[in-house]
Amino acid sequence: MQTTFTETQLKDPGIARSNEILRSCVHCGFCTATCPTYQVLGDELDSPRGRIYLIKDMLENDREPDAKTVKHIDRCLSCLACMTTCPSGVHYMHLVDHAREYIERRYKRPFGDRALRWVLARILPYPMRFRLALVGAKLGRPFARLMPDARLRAMLEMAPKHIPPVSRNDDPQSFAPKGEKKMRVALMTGCAQRALNTDINDATIRLLTRLGCEVVVAEGAGCCGALTHHMGKTEESHATAAKNIRAWAAEMDGAGLDAVVINTSGCGTTVKDYGHMFRNEALAEDAARVSGIAMDVSEVLMKLDLAEGAEKKMVVAYHAACSLQHGQQIKTYPKDLLKRAGFTVVEPADAHLCCGSAGTYNLMQPEISKKLKARKVRTLEAKSPDVIAAGNIGCMMQIGSGTGVPVVHTVELLDWATGGPQPPALSEERTGAPVPILR
């Protein structure tokens, strides 16, 4: 794609990077075939190619964002399926992130939009605030249908039936390996996950220590910054991310780290991009070091000696989170691990398509999100699974709200298969039906 940015414009690192990305696009349209919003809405401007044209026009002409451009950019899930499909290597993620930052700085949204985004940015990244909000949403859920705004209804409906107790495993500390020490890793405990499902981090710690890892929860680490980053709130997201970089760099310079382990794939995509996010800042070197050892938990488990398990009479439908399969290009590891543990693994049709969660997308674009959820649930249930497994808390909450099939994290099943407790989501009390016994 030909661009006409001026030399002055190109002195801005964000514009320079966007220019590189725009020039790599050849207008082929392959991205439209795998774009969920284009499939739902059928509007060229709701496809990656259409959004690229809108972003190019906005940035190149240094114009104020208009409502039309903002609407179509906001509708993007950032599922990154287009990056997997693109034959030209267009790095759409960096382009749309820059566009969102540009919009955040230069566009005044309607009051309701500003208020919603402010609330989400002030609550979701903070576990205790999020817990209090979940309690309030749980109390208000019976009245959700009375809410005049679809986004308010979505917020109330998001509240889980069971709000888990606080896990002390999320506090800064170190967990010794069982037997011979093979690795020393830092576990990112996250933010929303600590409020929505504490079983995931607990299972991860048990599994990694059982396989010979010393697991450290570093002092000062917390939210990855993805939520505010994808809202275009760069100062807020970088401030949050900087805390993680400093915390993990201190561990690397102290007793050392073999990996920063992340069990929420949306966070993993962002942490692996810290090197780019901080490329022009004082923390550039440490950010690159952290990104260099950031790994999804499935990547770490593939390096460890996970024993093969006997065949189990349990069918697991594996849902591939977009941030894992497209953002990090990890496609087979979770399935390979589940099969090694003895589970029968099945995949839904159109496994490459988003479930509609996408961070806060299900709260800010509930109509589109619900259509994507219904399609994903339908294809998963068509496989008649005993359980659905995923590697991202957002996907788990989204899918779980639309099906009666239990939804658990991949590490919970692997922990169970190697001697850990049965995932609480599989209990008869939760499911209303007996769960197969692992052998």
C-alpha positions, 0 to 999 in steps of 0.5 A: 500500500502506498503511503504519503506521510511527511518527514515530520510525521515519520519522526513520531515512532508510532507513525513510523511503525504504522507506516511500515505496517500500512506499506506491507498491506497488498489489499488482497482481502484474505483477512476478510475470510477469517474476520469474525466481525465481517462475518457477522456484520458483512460490512467491508469497514468492519473487516481488517482491510476496511479498518486499515483504510480508515486508519490510513486516512486518519493518520496520514491526514492527521485529522481528528477521528470522526464517529464513523471511524471510531465505531468501526475501530471499536468493533474490532475484537483484536482477535488477530485472526487476520494476522494468521491469515495474512500472506504479507505479514501485516502486523495489524495488532500494532496498527490498531493499537496505535489507532486506538491510542490516537483516538483516545487522545483526540476524540471526545466520546459520548458521556456514556461511553466515557463513563463506561470505559472509565469504570472498567479501567478503574475496576477490572485491573484491581482484584479487590475492587473487581470482587466488590463489583462482582458482588454488586453485579450478582445482587443486581443480576435478577434486574438485568432485563430492566436495564435500558442499556445493553452494556449495563445488562451485559455487566450484570450478566457477567457476574459468576454464580460462584465468587471464589474465596481469595487465594493466598497463593496470589501473594508474593512468595516462593513455592519449592519444587517437589523433588529435583529442581529443573526450573525457576519461574515467575508466575503472573497471577494477573488481575481479573483472574484473581477475582473470577477464578482462583482455581487456575493459579492454584492448579498452575502452582501445584502442577509446576512444582510437581514437575520440578519448578520453583515458582515465584510470585514476584513482589510488585507484579500484577495486571499486565496492562492489556485492558487499558492498552487496548482502550488506547490509554497508553499512560495507564497501561505502561505504568501498570506494565512497568511495575511488572517489568521492574518486578521480574527484572529484579528476579532475573538479576537476583536468583534468576528466572528461566521463564515468566509463566502466564496462564491467561493468554490475553496477558501473554500476548501483551507481555510478549509485546512489552519489548515493542511497547517500551522500545523508546523508553528507559525500560526498553532493555528490561522490557525486552528481557522480560518479553524474551522469557515470557511463556504461556504455561503450555510452552513451559509444560512442553519443556518439562517431563509431563508423564503420559497418563492412561486413557481416560473416559473423558471427552475434552472439547478444546477451545483455542483462545484467539490470543493463544492461537493467533496472538502467540501462534501456539496452536498444538501444545495445549492439545498435545498435553491433554492427549498425553495426559490421557484425555480424548480431545476434540475441536469445534468447527471453525476453531479459528473464530473468536468466542466474542469475549476479547477482554472487555469487548463483551461488555462494550459491544454486547450485541456482536459478542452475543452472536459470536458466543452463540456460534462458538457454544453451538459448535462446541456442544456439537462435539458432545464433550464432557468438559470444555477446556480453554487457556484464557479466563475471558473465554472461559467466562464467555463460553461458560455463560452460554452452556451447561457443559463445565468449562475449565482451564487446561492446567486444571485438567493436567493438574487433576490428571497428575495427582491434583484435586478434581477441578471444582467446576466439575463437581457434581454440586456445580454440574448436577451430574456425576463426573467420570472418575480419572484412572 
